[in-house]
Amino acid sequence: MNNKLLVIARKDISEAFRSRSTYIVILVMIILTISYISGYSEHVKSLSGKQEIESYSRDFLTSLAYVLPMMFSIFVCSIFANYSVIIDKAKRNLESLMATPVNITQIWLGKSLAVTLPSLGVGITVAILSYLVMTIGFVMPKAGSFIFPDGLSIVSTFIIVPILVFAIVTIVTYIQLVVTNPRIGNFVFSGIFILLLFGINALGGLGISVSYFALVYVGVIILCAVIDYFLSRSLTKEKVLLSSKV
């Protein structure tokens, strides 16, 4: 089963990396990083004293360590999702795929992996580079030291966020497989992205510690897992075929 999933995923990943849209998204993430840098630099000007600057810098970078990997990965997902299902539906490739010895659950999970794996690779890589640029280029000259992310944020980046992204992608991929207009899935991505981003910002505005962001992510994972369980029970080849023929 694992080999079948990887074969399905590998094809979609290679197609996505040939697209200019992927590199446009990377450029947008770089621009977003520059906006974070600008916001940090402006705020630091209003602070006085090394201790105050160091405290703000630590809080600022810790929040980035939790938010950027999630935000960038889901952002990239909206592009890779086009190549996982939408193009295959347009070209009738899904019908050919379903004629092979692969069941519909394997197709669903394989397509989900095709979106999740490269999105995490790009999103987390850009997030780490952004963190390093921010720390070395802008925080160290102000705070006087390199600020390492806390252990929980590292766990969040490499364990919790990947599970979160995959859980979200499976829901969106299901929608793309069974609805006549698979681009609706992209609206779902946008809605989830906005909900998570504004929800996290709202928690920060309430003074809730950023270390609780990981708990929020776990809560979303549990919710998505419950939704996936019920979706898996209703997914059939007939639904996919009918949605592709309209």
Secondary structure, DSSP 8 states (H G I E B T S, - for coil): -HHHHHHHHHHHHHHHTT-HHHHHHHHHHHHHHHHHHHHHHHHHTT--SHHHHHHHHHHHHHHHHHHHHHHHHHHHHHHHHIIIIIHHHHTTHHHHHHTSS--HHHHHHHHHHHHHHHHHHHHHHHHHHHHHHHIIIIIHHHHSS-----HHHHHIIIIIHHHHHHHHHHHHHHHHHHSS-TTHHHHHHHHHHHHHHHHHHHHHHTT--GGGHHHHHHHHHHHHHHHHHHHHHH--HHHHHHHHH-
